[in-house]
Amino acid sequence: MQLTDPTTFTEWVQPHSIEWYKQLSDIQGKYIYSWNPTLTEPNGESIFDKEVTKITVGRKVLDVDTAS
């Protein structure tokens, strides 16, 4: 069995990136974290928090909507 490199697909996005979360929410109709992680850190939530923190420096944020 030969494994295919997922980065060769045109639809591939970097896991746990802003684009990845948008794709997940588009597919599911909302953002859900439906799996049980086996690692405590880093995980999807902590990576997402870091990404949001990077793009909101010096701003007041009430909510983050990845669907836009």
PDB file with SEQRES, HELIX, SHEET and CRYST1 records, atoms N, CA, C and O in Angstrom:
SEQRES   1 A   68  MET GLN LEU THR ASP PRO THR THR PHE THR GLU TRP VAL          
SEQRES   2 A   68  GLN PRO HIS SER ILE GLU TRP TYR LYS GLN LEU SER ASP          
SEQRES   3 A   68  ILE GLN GLY LYS TYR ILE TYR SER TRP ASN PRO THR LEU          
SEQRES   4 A   68  THR GLU PRO ASN GLY GLU SER ILE PHE ASP LYS GLU VAL          
SEQRES   5 A   68  THR LYS ILE THR VAL GLY ARG LYS VAL LEU ASP VAL ASP          
SEQRES   6 A   68  THR ALA SER                                                  
HELIX    1 AA1 PRO A    6  THR A    8  5                                   3    
HELIX    2 AA2 ILE A   18  GLN A   28  1                                  11    
HELIX    3 AA3 GLY A   44  ILE A   55  1                                  12    
CRYST1    1.000    1.000    1.000  90.00  90.00  90.00 P 1           1          
ATOM      1  N   MET A   1       0.839  -1.183   0.000  1.00  0.00           N  
ATOM      2  CA  MET A   1       0.000   0.000   0.000  1.00  0.00           C  
ATOM      3  C   MET A   1       0.883   1.245   0.000  1.00  0.00           C  
ATOM      4  O   MET A   1       1.796   1.374   0.816  1.00  0.00           O  
ATOM      5  N   GLN A   2       0.604   2.135  -0.905  1.00  0.00           N  
ATOM      6  CA  GLN A   2       1.371   3.367  -0.989  1.00  0.00           C  
ATOM      7  C   GLN A   2       0.552   4.512  -0.393  1.00  0.00           C  
ATOM      8  O   GLN A   2      -0.613   4.700  -0.742  1.00  0.00           O  
ATOM      9  N   LEU A   3       1.169   5.265   0.499  1.00  0.00           N  
ATOM     10  CA  LEU A   3       0.498   6.412   1.096  1.00  0.00           C  
ATOM     11  C   LEU A   3       0.677   7.633   0.207  1.00  0.00           C  
ATOM     12  O   LEU A   3       1.731   7.825  -0.400  1.00  0.00           O  
ATOM     13  N   THR A   4      -0.357   8.447   0.137  1.00  0.00           N  
ATOM     14  CA  THR A   4      -0.314   9.665  -0.671  1.00  0.00           C  
ATOM     15  C   THR A   4      -0.021  10.854   0.226  1.00  0.00           C  
ATOM     16  O   THR A   4      -0.599  10.992   1.304  1.00  0.00           O  
ATOM     17  N   ASP A   5       0.866  11.695  -0.222  1.00  0.00           N  
ATOM     18  CA  ASP A   5       1.197  12.909   0.515  1.00  0.00           C  
ATOM     19  C   ASP A   5       0.002  13.859   0.443  1.00  0.00           C  
ATOM     20  O   ASP A   5      -0.340  14.315  -0.648  1.00  0.00           O  
ATOM     21  N   PRO A   6      -0.646  14.174   1.572  1.00  0.00           N  
ATOM     22  CA  PRO A   6      -1.856  15.009   1.532  1.00  0.00           C  
ATOM     23  C   PRO A   6      -1.594  16.430   1.039  1.00  0.00           C  
ATOM     24  O   PRO A   6      -2.512  17.095   0.560  1.00  0.00           O  
ATOM     25  N   THR A   7      -0.364  16.898   1.150  1.00  0.00           N  
ATOM     26  CA  THR A   7      -0.066  18.262   0.692  1.00  0.00           C  
ATOM     27  C   THR A   7      -0.117  18.406  -0.817  1.00  0.00           C  
ATOM     28  O   THR A   7      -0.068  19.524  -1.330  1.00  0.00           O  
ATOM     29  N   THR A   8      -0.214  17.292  -1.540  1.00  0.00           N  
ATOM     30  CA  THR A   8      -0.291  17.352  -3.002  1.00  0.00           C  
ATOM     31  C   THR A   8      -1.703  17.608  -3.517  1.00  0.00           C  
ATOM     32  O   THR A   8      -1.880  17.906  -4.698  1.00  0.00           O  
ATOM     33  N   PHE A   9      -2.706  17.497  -2.655  1.00  0.00           N  
ATOM     34  CA  PHE A   9      -4.084  17.742  -3.061  1.00  0.00           C  
ATOM     35  C   PHE A   9      -4.350  19.245  -3.112  1.00  0.00           C  
ATOM     36  O   PHE A   9      -3.882  19.985  -2.246  1.00  0.00           O  
ATOM     37  N   THR A  10      -5.094  19.700  -4.113  1.00  0.00           N  
ATOM     38  CA  THR A  10      -5.375  21.130  -4.252  1.00  0.00           C  
ATOM     39  C   THR A  10      -6.226  21.666  -3.097  1.00  0.00           C  
ATOM     40  O   THR A  10      -6.158  22.856  -2.790  1.00  0.00           O  
ATOM     41  N   GLU A  11      -7.022  20.811  -2.456  1.00  0.00           N  
ATOM     42  CA  GLU A  11      -7.885  21.247  -1.353  1.00  0.00           C  
ATOM     43  C   GLU A  11      -7.175  21.259  -0.009  1.00  0.00           C  
ATOM     44  O   GLU A  11      -7.758  21.697   0.984  1.00  0.00           O  
ATOM     45  N   TRP A  12      -5.920  20.785   0.052  1.00  0.00           N  
ATOM     46  CA  TRP A  12      -5.214  20.648   1.320  1.00  0.00           C  
ATOM     47  C   TRP A  12      -4.907  22.002   1.932  1.00  0.00           C  
ATOM     48  O   TRP A  12      -4.453  22.916   1.244  1.00  0.00           O  
ATOM     49  N   VAL A  13      -5.157  22.127   3.230  1.00  0.00           N  
ATOM     50  CA  VAL A  13      -4.773  23.320   3.992  1.00  0.00           C  
ATOM     51  C   VAL A  13      -3.994  22.870   5.227  1.00  0.00           C  
ATOM     52  O   VAL A  13      -4.176  21.755   5.717  1.00  0.00           O  
ATOM     53  N   GLN A  14      -3.138  23.738   5.714  1.00  0.00           N  
ATOM     54  CA  GLN A  14      -2.314  23.434   6.881  1.00  0.00           C  
ATOM     55  C   GLN A  14      -3.214  23.128   8.078  1.00  0.00           C  
ATOM     56  O   GLN A  14      -4.065  23.947   8.426  1.00  0.00           O  
ATOM     57  N   PRO A  15      -3.043  21.967   8.715  1.00  0.00           N  
ATOM     58  CA  PRO A  15      -3.864  21.643   9.886  1.00  0.00           C  
ATOM     59  C   PRO A  15      -3.742  22.701  10.983  1.00  0.00           C  
ATOM     60  O   PRO A  15      -2.664  23.237  11.239  1.00  0.00           O  
ATOM     61  N   HIS A  16      -4.846  22.977  11.604  1.00  0.00           N  
ATOM     62  CA  HIS A  16      -4.966  23.911  12.721  1.00  0.00           C  
ATOM     63  C   HIS A  16      -4.590  25.345  12.353  1.00  0.00           C  
ATOM     64  O   HIS A  16      -4.203  26.129  13.218  1.00  0.00           O  
ATOM     65  N   SER A  17      -4.705  25.684  11.075  1.00  0.00           N  
ATOM     66  CA  SER A  17      -4.531  27.065  10.633  1.00  0.00           C  
ATOM     67  C   SER A  17      -5.920  27.712  10.585  1.00  0.00           C  
ATOM     68  O   SER A  17      -6.937  27.030  10.715  1.00  0.00           O  
ATOM     69  N   ILE A  18      -5.947  29.010  10.400  1.00  0.00           N  
ATOM     70  CA  ILE A  18      -7.228  29.713  10.278  1.00  0.00           C  
ATOM     71  C   ILE A  18      -8.035  29.116   9.123  1.00  0.00           C  
ATOM     72  O   ILE A  18      -9.242  28.908   9.245  1.00  0.00           O  
ATOM     73  N   GLU A  19      -7.368  28.845   8.017  1.00  0.00           N  
ATOM     74  CA  GLU A  19      -8.058  28.267   6.856  1.00  0.00           C  
ATOM     75  C   GLU A  19      -8.611  26.883   7.170  1.00  0.00           C  
ATOM     76  O   GLU A  19      -9.696  26.526   6.710  1.00  0.00           O  
ATOM     77  N   TRP A  20      -7.864  26.101   7.955  1.00  0.00           N  
ATOM     78  CA  TRP A  20      -8.295  24.756   8.329  1.00  0.00           C  
ATOM     79  C   TRP A  20      -9.571  24.819   9.171  1.00  0.00           C  
ATOM     80  O   TRP A  20     -10.512  24.060   8.938  1.00  0.00           O  
ATOM     81  N   TYR A  21      -9.597  25.729  10.151  1.00  0.00           N  
ATOM     82  CA  TYR A  21     -10.798  25.870  10.982  1.00  0.00           C  
ATOM     83  C   TYR A  21     -11.982  26.376  10.163  1.00  0.00           C  
ATOM     84  O   TYR A  21     -13.115  25.957  10.397  1.00  0.00           O  
ATOM     85  N   LYS A  22     -11.735  27.276   9.201  1.00  0.00           N  
ATOM     86  CA  LYS A  22     -12.825  27.746   8.344  1.00  0.00           C  
ATOM     87  C   LYS A  22     -13.373  26.585   7.523  1.00  0.00           C  
ATOM     88  O   LYS A  22     -14.588  26.428   7.405  1.00  0.00           O  
ATOM     89  N   GLN A  23     -12.481  25.767   6.952  1.00  0.00           N  
ATOM     90  CA  GLN A  23     -12.909  24.610   6.180  1.00  0.00           C  
ATOM     91  C   GLN A  23     -13.717  23.654   7.053  1.00  0.00           C  
ATOM     92  O   GLN A  23     -14.751  23.145   6.619  1.00  0.00           O  
ATOM     93  N   LEU A  24     -13.261  23.409   8.262  1.00  0.00           N  
ATOM     94  CA  LEU A  24     -13.979  22.533   9.193  1.00  0.00           C  
ATOM     95  C   LEU A  24     -15.370  23.072   9.497  1.00  0.00           C  
ATOM     96  O   LEU A  24     -16.346  22.322   9.503  1.00  0.00           O  
ATOM     97  N   SER A  25     -15.457  24.376   9.751  1.00  0.00           N  
ATOM     98  CA  SER A  25     -16.770  24.952  10.056  1.00  0.00           C  
ATOM     99  C   SER A  25     -17.682  24.951   8.833  1.00  0.00           C  
ATOM    100  O   SER A  25     -18.891  24.767   8.969  1.00  0.00           O  
ATOM    101  N   ASP A  26     -17.117  25.155   7.629  1.00  0.00           N  
ATOM    102  CA  ASP A  26     -17.925  25.097   6.403  1.00  0.00           C  
ATOM    103  C   ASP A  26     -18.488  23.694   6.180  1.00  0.00           C  
ATOM    104  O   ASP A  26     -19.646  23.543   5.793  1.00  0.00           O  
ATOM    105  N   ILE A  27     -17.684  22.685   6.421  1.00  0.00           N  
ATOM    106  CA  ILE A  27     -18.118  21.297   6.229  1.00  0.00           C  
ATOM    107  C   ILE A  27     -19.173  20.908   7.254  1.00  0.00           C  
ATOM    108  O   ILE A  27     -20.172  20.277   6.908  1.00  0.00           O  
ATOM    109  N   GLN A  28     -18.958  21.279   8.514  1.00  0.00           N  
ATOM    110  CA  GLN A  28     -19.851  20.884   9.602  1.00  0.00           C  
ATOM    111  C   GLN A  28     -21.053  21.821   9.768  1.00  0.00           C  
ATOM    112  O   GLN A  28     -22.039  21.455  10.408  1.00  0.00           O  
ATOM    113  N   GLY A  29     -20.975  23.020   9.198  1.00  0.00           N  
ATOM    114  CA  GLY A  29     -22.030  24.004   9.402  1.00  0.00           C  
ATOM    115  C   GLY A  29     -21.802  24.825  10.655  1.00  0.00           C  
ATOM    116  O   GLY A  29     -22.526  25.787  10.915  1.00  0.00           O  
ATOM    117  N   LYS A  30     -20.805  24.451  11.428  1.00  0.00           N  
ATOM    118  CA  LYS A  30     -20.400  25.167  12.639  1.00  0.00           C  
ATOM    119  C   LYS A  30     -19.072  24.567  13.077  1.00  0.00           C  
ATOM    120  O   LYS A  30     -18.680  23.493  12.619  1.00  0.00           O  
ATOM    121  N   TYR A  31     -18.388  25.270  13.964  1.00  0.00           N  
ATOM    122  CA  TYR A  31     -17.134  24.717  14.476  1.00  0.00           C  
ATOM    123  C   TYR A  31     -17.450  23.780  15.636  1.00  0.00           C  
ATOM    124  O   TYR A  31     -18.043  24.187  16.635  1.00  0.00           O  
ATOM    125  N   ILE A  32     -17.052  22.531  15.492  1.00  0.00           N  
ATOM    126  CA  ILE A  32     -17.189  21.572  16.584  1.00  0.00           C  
ATOM    127  C   ILE A  32     -15.869  20.841  16.753  1.00  0.00           C  
ATOM    128  O   ILE A  32     -15.165  20.576  15.779  1.00  0.00           O  
ATOM    129  N   TYR A  33     -15.550  20.528  17.951  1.00  0.00           N  
ATOM    130  CA  TYR A  33     -14.328  19.797  18.279  1.00  0.00           C  
ATOM    131  C   TYR A  33     -14.790  18.435  18.748  1.00  0.00           C  
ATOM    132  O   TYR A  33     -14.951  18.193  19.945  1.00  0.00           O  
ATOM    133  N   SER A  34     -15.003  17.539  17.782  1.00  0.00           N  
ATOM    134  CA  SER A  34     -15.724  16.291  18.076  1.00  0.00           C  
ATOM    135  C   SER A  34     -14.831  15.112  18.423  1.00  0.00           C  
ATOM    136  O   SER A  34     -15.324  13.990  18.537  1.00  0.00           O  
ATOM    137  N   TRP A  35     -13.547  15.327  18.592  1.00  0.00           N  
ATOM    138  CA  TRP A  35     -12.676  14.205  18.913  1.00  0.00           C  
ATOM    139  C   TRP A  35     -12.050  14.396  20.286  1.00  0.00           C  
ATOM    140  O   TRP A  35     -11.992  15.514  20.800  1.00  0.00           O  
ATOM    141  N   ASN A  36     -11.596  13.336  20.862  1.00  0.00           N  
ATOM    142  CA  ASN A  36     -10.943  13.386  22.159  1.00  0.00           C  
ATOM    143  C   ASN A  36      -9.433  13.355  21.955  1.00  0.00           C  
ATOM    144  O   ASN A  36      -8.891  12.352  21.491  1.00  0.00           O  
ATOM    145  N   PRO A  37      -8.747  14.449  22.299  1.00  0.00           N  
ATOM    146  CA  PRO A  37      -7.315  14.486  22.069  1.00  0.00           C  
ATOM    147  C   PRO A  37      -6.561  13.561  23.030  1.00  0.00           C  
ATOM    148  O   PRO A  37      -6.991  13.332  24.160  1.00  0.00           O  
ATOM    149  N   THR A  38      -5.446  13.044  22.563  1.00  0.00           N  
ATOM    150  CA  THR A  38      -4.598  12.238  23.435  1.00  0.00           C  
ATOM    151  C   THR A  38      -3.422  13.052  23.963  1.00  0.00           C  
ATOM    152  O   THR A  38      -2.749  12.630  24.904  1.00  0.00           O  
ATOM    153  N   LEU A  39      -3.169  14.215  23.367  1.00  0.00           N  
ATOM    154  CA  LEU A  39      -2.131  15.123  23.842  1.00  0.00           C  
ATOM    155  C   LEU A  39      -2.791  16.326  24.492  1.00  0.00           C  
ATOM    156  O   LEU A  39      -3.784  16.846  23.983  1.00  0.00           O  
ATOM    157  N   THR A  40      -2.247  16.762  25.602  1.00  0.00           N  
ATOM    158  CA  THR A  40      -2.839  17.924  26.253  1.00  0.00           C  
ATOM    159  C   THR A  40      -2.383  19.231  25.620  1.00  0.00           C  
ATOM    160  O   THR A  40      -3.189  20.155  25.508  1.00  0.00           O  
ATOM    161  N   GLU A  41      -1.147  19.345  25.209  1.00  0.00           N  
ATOM    162  CA  GLU A  41      -0.610  20.544  24.572  1.00  0.00           C  
ATOM    163  C   GLU A  41       0.492  20.152  23.607  1.00  0.00           C  
ATOM    164  O   GLU A  41       1.250  19.233  23.918  1.00  0.00           O  
ATOM    165  N   PRO A  42       0.624  20.777  22.480  1.00  0.00           N  
ATOM    166  CA  PRO A  42      -0.363  21.689  21.910  1.00  0.00           C  
ATOM    167  C   PRO A  42      -1.536  20.906  21.345  1.00  0.00           C  
ATOM    168  O   PRO A  42      -1.393  19.762  20.915  1.00  0.00           O  
ATOM    169  N   ASN A  43      -2.672  21.532  21.354  1.00  0.00           N  
ATOM    170  CA  ASN A  43      -3.859  20.921  20.757  1.00  0.00           C  
ATOM    171  C   ASN A  43      -4.543  21.959  19.871  1.00  0.00           C  
ATOM    172  O   ASN A  43      -4.113  23.111  19.806  1.00  0.00           O  
ATOM    173  N   GLY A  44      -5.581  21.553  19.208  1.00  0.00           N  
ATOM    174  CA  GLY A  44      -6.274  22.457  18.292  1.00  0.00           C  
ATOM    175  C   GLY A  44      -6.738  23.741  18.940  1.00  0.00           C  
ATOM    176  O   GLY A  44      -6.646  24.816  18.348  1.00  0.00           O  
ATOM    177  N   GLU A  45      -7.235  23.628  20.152  1.00  0.00           N  
ATOM    178  CA  GLU A  45      -7.725  24.814  20.844  1.00  0.00           C  
ATOM    179  C   GLU A  45      -6.589  25.774  21.185  1.00  0.00           C  
ATOM    180  O   GLU A  45      -6.722  26.981  20.983  1.00  0.00           O  
ATOM    181  N   SER A  46      -5.485  25.260  21.696  1.00  0.00           N  
ATOM    182  CA  SER A  46      -4.380  26.146  22.070  1.00  0.00           C  
ATOM    183  C   SER A  46      -3.730  26.766  20.830  1.00  0.00           C  
ATOM    184  O   SER A  46      -3.314  27.924  20.865  1.00  0.00           O  
ATOM    185  N   ILE A  47      -3.642  26.009  19.741  1.00  0.00           N  
ATOM    186  CA  ILE A  47      -3.090  26.552  18.501  1.00  0.00           C  
ATOM    187  C   ILE A  47      -4.013  27.637  17.946  1.00  0.00           C  
ATOM    188  O   ILE A  47      -3.546  28.683  17.495  1.00  0.00           O  
ATOM    189  N   PHE A  48      -5.311  27.391  17.980  1.00  0.00           N  
ATOM    190  CA  PHE A  48      -6.280  28.384  17.522  1.00  0.00           C  
ATOM    191  C   PHE A  48      -6.173  29.652  18.367  1.00  0.00           C  
ATOM    192  O   PHE A  48      -6.176  30.758  17.827  1.00  0.00           O  
ATOM    193  N   ASP A  49      -6.078  29.499  19.678  1.00  0.00           N  
ATOM    194  CA  ASP A  49      -5.930  30.661  20.560  1.00  0.00           C  
ATOM    195  C   ASP A  49      -4.698  31.483  20.198  1.00  0.00           C  
ATOM    196  O   ASP A  49      -4.757  32.713  20.186  1.00  0.00           O  
ATOM    197  N   LYS A  50      -3.583  30.818  19.901  1.00  0.00           N  
ATOM    198  CA  LYS A  50      -2.357  31.531  19.531  1.00  0.00           C  
ATOM    199  C   LYS A  50      -2.528  32.263  18.209  1.00  0.00           C  
ATOM    200  O   LYS A  50      -2.063  33.394  18.065  1.00  0.00           O  
ATOM    201  N   GLU A  51      -3.195  31.630  17.236  1.00  0.00           N  
ATOM    202  CA  GLU A  51      -3.424  32.277  15.939  1.00  0.00           C  
ATOM    203  C   GLU A  51      -4.309  33.511  16.099  1.00  0.00           C  
ATOM    204  O   GLU A  51      -4.034  34.554  15.505  1.00  0.00           O  
ATOM    205  N   VAL A  52      -5.360  33.398  16.893  1.00  0.00           N  
ATOM    206  CA  VAL A  52      -6.262  34.533  17.118  1.00  0.00           C  
ATOM    207  C   VAL A  52      -5.515  35.650  17.839  1.00  0.00           C  
ATOM    208  O   VAL A  52      -5.678  36.824  17.508  1.00  0.00           O  
ATOM    209  N   THR A  53      -4.705  35.288  18.814  1.00  0.00           N  
ATOM    210  CA  THR A  53      -3.937  36.285  19.551  1.00  0.00           C  
ATOM    211  C   THR A  53      -3.015  37.070  18.619  1.00  0.00           C  
ATOM    212  O   THR A  53      -2.860  38.282  18.768  1.00  0.00           O  
ATOM    213  N   LYS A  54      -2.402  36.372  17.653  1.00  0.00           N  
ATOM    214  CA  LYS A  54      -1.503  37.042  16.712  1.00  0.00           C  
ATOM    215  C   LYS A  54      -2.225  38.097  15.873  1.00  0.00           C  
ATOM    216  O   LYS A  54      -1.675  39.166  15.610  1.00  0.00           O  
ATOM    217  N   ILE A  55      -3.451  37.799  15.456  1.00  0.00           N  
ATOM    218  CA  ILE A  55      -4.154  38.720  14.551  1.00  0.00           C  
ATOM    219  C   ILE A  55      -4.987  39.773  15.281  1.00  0.00           C  
ATOM    220  O   ILE A  55      -5.603  40.628  14.645  1.00  0.00           O  
ATOM    221  N   THR A  56      -5.007  39.713  16.615  1.00  0.00           N  
ATOM    222  CA  THR A  56      -5.820  40.673  17.363  1.00  0.00           C  
ATOM    223  C   THR A  56      -4.992  41.542  18.310  1.00  0.00           C  
ATOM    224  O   THR A  56      -5.543  42.166  19.217  1.00  0.00           O  
ATOM    225  N   VAL A  57      -3.682  41.587  18.106  1.00  0.00           N  
ATOM    226  CA  VAL A  57      -2.816  42.388  18.971  1.00  0.00           C  
ATOM    227  C   VAL A  57      -3.257  43.850  18.930  1.00  0.00           C  
ATOM    228  O   VAL A  57      -3.421  44.426  17.854  1.00  0.00           O  
ATOM    229  N   GLY A  58      -3.445  44.441  20.099  1.00  0.00           N  
ATOM    230  CA  GLY A  58      -3.836  45.846  20.188  1.00  0.00           C  
ATOM    231  C   GLY A  58      -5.298  46.115  19.890  1.00  0.00           C  
ATOM    232  O   GLY A  58      -5.687  47.272  19.727  1.00  0.00           O  
ATOM    233  N   ARG A  59      -6.107  45.086  19.813  1.00  0.00           N  
ATOM    234  CA  ARG A  59      -7.533  45.238  19.502  1.00  0.00           C  
ATOM    235  C   ARG A  59      -8.373  44.671  20.634  1.00  0.00           C  
ATOM    236  O   ARG A  59      -7.925  43.799  21.378  1.00  0.00           O  
ATOM    237  N   LYS A  60      -9.574  45.166  20.755  1.00  0.00           N  
ATOM    238  CA  LYS A  60     -10.549  44.589  21.676  1.00  0.00           C  
ATOM    239  C   LYS A  60     -11.416  43.635  20.867  1.00  0.00           C  
ATOM    240  O   LYS A  60     -11.973  44.015  19.837  1.00  0.00           O  
ATOM    241  N   VAL A  61     -11.527  42.400  21.332  1.00  0.00           N  
ATOM    242  CA  VAL A  61     -12.263  41.380  20.595  1.00  0.00           C  
ATOM    243  C   VAL A  61     -13.414  40.873  21.449  1.00  0.00           C  
ATOM    244  O   VAL A  61     -13.220  40.458  22.591  1.00  0.00           O  
ATOM    245  N   LEU A  62     -14.603  40.912  20.888  1.00  0.00           N  
ATOM    246  CA  LEU A  62     -15.782  40.412  21.576  1.00  0.00           C  
ATOM    247  C   LEU A  62     -16.079  38.979  21.184  1.00  0.00           C  
ATOM    248  O   LEU A  62     -16.557  38.191  22.000  1.00  0.00           O  
ATOM    249  N   ASP A  63     -15.794  38.638  19.921  1.00  0.00           N  
ATOM    250  CA  ASP A  63     -16.107  37.312  19.404  1.00  0.00           C  
ATOM    251  C   ASP A  63     -15.224  37.036  18.191  1.00  0.00           C  
ATOM    252  O   ASP A  63     -14.779  37.964  17.515  1.00  0.00           O  
ATOM    253  N   VAL A  64     -14.979  35.790  17.925  1.00  0.00           N  
ATOM    254  CA  VAL A  64     -14.208  35.403  16.751  1.00  0.00           C  
ATOM    255  C   VAL A  64     -15.090  34.518  15.895  1.00  0.00           C  
ATOM    256  O   VAL A  64     -15.577  33.482  16.350  1.00  0.00           O  
ATOM    257  N   ASP A  65     -15.293  34.929  14.656  1.00  0.00           N  
ATOM    258  CA  ASP A  65     -16.127  34.179  13.718  1.00  0.00           C  
ATOM    259  C   ASP A  65     -15.246  33.726  12.579  1.00  0.00           C  
ATOM    260  O   ASP A  65     -14.765  34.553  11.804  1.00  0.00           O  
ATOM    261  N   THR A  66     -15.022  32.418  12.458  1.00  0.00           N  
ATOM    262  CA  THR A  66     -14.170  31.894  11.399  1.00  0.00           C  
ATOM    263  C   THR A  66     -14.933  31.659  10.100  1.00  0.00           C  
ATOM    264  O   THR A  66     -14.342  31.222   9.112  1.00  0.00           O  
ATOM    265  N   ALA A  67     -16.219  31.937  10.083  1.00  0.00           N  
ATOM    266  CA  ALA A  67     -17.034  31.653   8.903  1.00  0.00           C  
ATOM    267  C   ALA A  67     -17.006  32.781   7.875  1.00  0.00           C  
ATOM    268  O   ALA A  67     -17.591  32.639   6.801  1.00  0.00           O  
ATOM    269  N   SER A  68     -16.354  33.876   8.170  1.00  0.00           N  
ATOM    270  CA  SER A  68     -16.378  35.007   7.212  1.00  0.00           C  
ATOM    271  C   SER A  68     -15.333  34.899   6.149  1.00  0.00           C  
ATOM    272  O   SER A  68     -15.238  35.771   5.285  1.00  0.00           O  
TER     273      SER A  68                                                      
END                                                                             
